[in-house]
Amino acid sequence: MKSAFLLIAILLFGLLPASALDANITDGCASDYDRAVDYFPDKVVVEDATRYAVEYFNHYKVVSVSDAFDGAPGFVYVLTQCGTPGPDPADFPAGAQFIDVPGGNLITLSTTQLPALSLLGLLDQLVAVDSGFYISTPEVTDMIAAGQISEVGFGAEINIERVLELAPDLVMSYGYNPATDAHPVLLEAGIFTALDASWREQSPLGRAEWLKFSALFYNHEAEAEAIYAEIAADYAAVQAAAAAVMTDERPAVLLNTFSGYSDAWYIPGGGTYVGQLMRDAGGDVLLAEADSAGSQPLSFEVVYDGGLAADIWLIDTFGVNTSAELLAQDSRFGDFAAFQSGAVWNNNRDENANGGNNFYEWGVVQPHLVLADLLAIFHPELLPSHEFAFYQQLDTVEAD
């Protein structure tokens, strides 16, 4: 009779004896805690990301984030399977944060975190964002319009009272400068806050792999591993196609435009996220420092001399959809060979009216699509029927 009642409980309530776990618990808590049982049979292996790591123990996992911003300390998050006892806080560094998983209500403070939640099927946990102004993910914009998701503001000016009213289990933030960031304010209020340092990754796949970071807080490791494996395989396939191109067939590529705000033209180095994308797509960036992990500010005159003959020009400019609009910014742009041949492309194919660019949202977690766009621009013969996801070619006009 007792076994019959247990079977009914399993069928009705999903109460699975711990000894029988063959997958992570993604809904509800563990029952009948057994210290010998591995409560996380599904695990992630961090392959390309360098700014976070995870170590698994039977009933908890320790996630660490490093170099989240210049001068940042290490951040430690202890994720305990709910229904099991938490580890002793004395065993962890001061400042470590503790949370039961799978997590619940979530607030995100960066648009780059939304695609991972969408892919993992976790948008139903989202209760607030910083602002809907720049968001491209349609499910989220629909939820904001329907009043299902709140907006809590940016940085140190975050509406902490509204955050406390929403009572999130978790806030995913980021760091640039502790004096102006949201996370010090949130931590002071006692709110569990995890820092997303994906923007510090210098490789496209490294940034994309942060979707596993989000998965860790909801025990969705199996889904994250499968999704990322497909992304990485697709990226490798496009990269392999580009690698087959002969060296002398690689186009000379000019990046960005002159910024009147800073009186500089920034060229990403070969060791940057952008630099790797260009290299993996079979292009050679003009004026780039090969091993630099930063962008070099150059004068207009230096770029004019070194980039005038570029085969292709890739810009990153809000609201520029035609050559005429680009030329209106500076008449000297009309002298560039790529402008005259119509080989100018902008990454704003999917841009909303407020300047929210999906290149910086879904493009982060789908680098294989960004790479395919670039391959089709650099070597169109390899992808003759390619449908662009993020880049569009500017209309041509006659240069004076």
N, C-alpha and C positions, 0 to 999 in steps of 0.2 A: 504493500500500500504506500509506504514511504517513497519508493522509487517512482510510483505512478504520480504522486504529488510533485516530485522533483521534475519529472518530464513535463508536466503541465506548466510548472513555473518557467522552465526553459522556453517552452513554446510561446507562452503568453508574455513573459516579461524579459526574455533574453538574459536570464540569470545563468551565466555559464560558469561552471566550476573552474577555478583558476588553473587547475592541472590540465584542463582541456583546451587552453588557449592556443589557437593556431593563427591568430591575426590580432592586430592591435585593437583595443577597444576605442571606437570612435564615437560612441553614443552611450552615455551613462557611466557608471563606476564599476570597479571590480567588486566581487563578492568573495567571501571566504579566503581572505588574504593568506597566502603561503609564501614565505620568504624565499623558498627554493625555486619558485616559478618565475620565468622570464615573461614579464607583462608587455614587453615590446618585441615580439618575434619579428615584426616588420621594422627594419632599420634603414636609415639613409647612410650612404657613403658619400662624403664630400670629395669631389674629384677635381673641380676646376676653381671653385671659390677659395679665396685665401684669407678672408676676414672673419669667418666663423668656423667653429668646430663643435662636434657633439660627441659625448662619451656616454655610453649606455651602461646602466646598472639594472638589476632585475626589476625594480619597481620605480626607478626614477632615472632621469637623464640630465646631464649637465651640459648646457649650451654656453659657449664662450664667444664673445665678439671682441675683436682686437682692431685697433687703429680705425675706430669709427669716425674720427675727425683728427685734425692735427693736434697732437698733444693729449689725445684721449687716453684715459686709463683703460684697463681691461674691464669688460662687463661680463658678469656671470649670472646665468639664469638656471635655477634648479626646477625641473619639471617633474612633478610626482604624479604617478597614476592615482587618480582619485579612488578612494576606497582602500588605499594602502597607507601605512604610516609614513610621514615625511622624515627625511634624514635629519640628523642633528645639525642645526645651523652653525654650531661651533666648528664643524668640519670644513667650512667654506670661508672664502675671503670676506672681510668686512665689505658690506655693500651688496653682497649677493642677494638676488631677489628670488622668492619662492612662489610657485604657482601650481595648482592642481590641473592636470590635463585628463581628458580633452577639455580645452578652454571653452569659454562661453562668449558673451557679448564682447565685441571688438570695436575699437576706434582706430582708424588709420589716418596718418598725417602726411602721406605722400601718395600721389597718383600711381607711382611705380609699384605699390603694394597691391593694387586692385586686381591686375590680371592674374596674379598667382591665386588669389582667393576665388576668382571666377573659374580658373582651370581646376582647382581642387574642390569645387562645389561648396565653398564656405561663405558665400555672400550672404546667406541667411543669418550669419553671426554678426554682420556689420550693422552697427547702430549709429555711427557718426563718422564724418570725414572732416578735414580741416575746412575745405570749401569745395563746392561743386563747380566752381568757376572754370577750372581747367580740365575737368574730368572728361575722358573720352569713352570709357567703358559703358556701353548703352544700358546694361542692367542697372548700374549704379545711378546713372542720370535719371532713369525712370523711377527708381526708388526715392530719390531726392524729390523729384517732382510730385510724387504721391505722398510726401510727408512721412515716409517710412525711415528715412535717414536724416539725422540732424547735421548741422554744420557748427563746429566749435572754434574756428579761427586758427590763426597761425602763430608759431613761435612762442615767445614769452608772453605775448598778448592773448594766448589761448583762453577761452572762457572756462575757467576752472570750475566755476559754480555749475555750469551746464554739464561739464564732464562728470562731476560728482553726482548730479541728478540722474545721469544715464547709468551710473554704477557699472562701468565696464569691468570685465575680468582682466582685460588686456588692452593696452594702447601700444601700437607700433609707430614709433617716431624715427627720427634720424638726428644727426648732429653735424653742425658746422661751427658754431660758436656758442659755448655754454651761456654766455651773457645774453644771447638773444634767442636761444633754442627753447623749445617747449619742454624737453625732458627734465630739466632741473625743477621746473615748476610742478610738473606732474609727480615726480618722485617726492618732493617736499610735501605734497598732499597725500602721500601714501598710496598712490596708484601704480600698479605694476606696469612698467614701461620698458619695452624692448627696443633697442636701437637697431635699425636696419642700416648697415654700412655697405649695401650693394653698390652705391655710387662710387665707392673707393676701389672697386675691382677694376683692373686694367684690361681684362679680357672679356669679350662678349659672352662666352659661355660661363665665365665666373659670375657675371651679373645675373644671368638667367638662372643659375643654380640656387640663387637666394629664394626661389619658390619652395625649396626644401626647408628653408628656415621657417617660413610661415607654416608649413605642414607639421613641423615638430610640435607646435603648440596645440594641435588638434589630433595628434596621433595618425595623421594621414600620410605616413611615410611610404606605404606601398603605392599609393596614387602618385605621389611626387616622384618617386623613382621611375615609374613607368613613363610619366609625362616628360621628365627631363631626358631620359634615354632616347626618346623619339626626337626631341629637339636637338640633342647632341649628334645623333646619327644624321639628321637632315643637314645640319651645319657642316658636318664632315663631308657629306656628298657634294655640296656646293663648293666647298673649299678644294676638294680633289679635282673638280672640273676646272677651277681657276689655276690650280698648280700645274696643269698640263700645258698651259699657255707658255710659249717661248718667251724668254726674257726680253727680246727685242720687240715683242708684240704688246708689251705692257704699256698702257697709255700713261702719259704724264698728267697728273691730276692736281688741280689747284683747289684748295679748301677755303671756305668761309669768305668773308668780305671785310673791308675796312670798317672799323667802328669809330664813328665820330665821337662816341661817348668817352672812349678811352684813348683816342688818337693812336690806335694800334690795329694791326691785322694779325690775328692769332692763328698760328699754324701748329696743329697737334704733332707731337713727336711720335717717332715710330713705336715707342713703348707704351703709348696710350691706348685706351679702348678704341678710339676712332682710328688710330694708326694701324692697329691689328686688323680691323675690319677692312681697311683699304688694301692692306697687304694680302689678306686672305682672299679678297675678291680679284686679285690680279692687277692692281694699280700701283703706280709709284707716285707718292706725294712729293710735290716740289717744295723745296726749301725746308723740309722737315729734318730735324735732328734725329738721326737713326735710332739712338738708344735712349732718347729722352722720354721720361714718363710724364712730362708736362707739355704745355703749349707755349710757344715762343712768341712774344709780342714783337712784330716787325713793323717798320714804317711802310707807308704806301709806296714810297720810291723803291724800297728793296723788293717788295713783292711785284711791283710793276716791271722791274728789270728781270727778276727771276721767274715770274709766272706768266708773262705776256704771251708766250707761245704754248701754254698748256693745251693739251688735247681736249680735256674735259674739266669743267668747273662745277664743283658742288658747293652750293651755298646753304646756309642755315638761317633763313630770314623770314620772320613773320610777315604775312600779307603780301609777299612778292610772288606773283603768279605769272607775270609776263616779263619779257625783256625790257619793255618800256618802263615798267615799274622799277626794275633794277637800275636802268639807266638814269631814272629820275633821282636816284640817291647820289650818283656821282657820274658825271659825263665821261670821265676817264675810263669807266668800265667798258665803254664801247670800243676801246682800243684792243681789248684782249681777244686773242684768236678764237677762244672757245665761245665768246659772246658773238663774234661775227659769223661763226659756223653754226650757231644755234645749239651748241653742246653745253648748255647751262641747265643744271638740275637743282631743284629745291626739295628738301625732305618733308614738305608740308602738304603732301597729297591728302592726308586725313587730319585736317586742322579745324578746330571749331572757331566760332566768331570771336571768342575771348582770347584766342591765341593758344589754347590748349592743343598741343601737338601730339598725336598718337605715336609718333616716332619715339617719344620719350616716355610713353606709357606701355603699350603693347609691344613696341619695338624692343624694349629691354628684355622681355621674357621670350621674344620670338626673334632672336638674332639670325636665325636661318633665313627668315623672310627678308630682313635687312640685307643680308649677304647676297641673297638671290637678286634683289633689286640692283645692288651694286655690280654684280656679275653681268646682269643684262645691260647695264649702262656701259661698262668697260668692254665687254665682249658680247655684243648682241647676237652674234652668230651662234653662240653656245645656248642661248635661251630665246629662240626666235618668237615664241608665242607667250612670253612671260607676261603675267598680269601684275602690275606694280602694286605694292602694298603701301609704301611710304614715300617714294620719290616720284616727282613729276617733272617733265621737261618744260622749261619756260618757252612761251611763244617767241618766235624770232621777229626782230624788227631790223630795219636797215640802220646800220651805224653811220653816224656822220663822218 
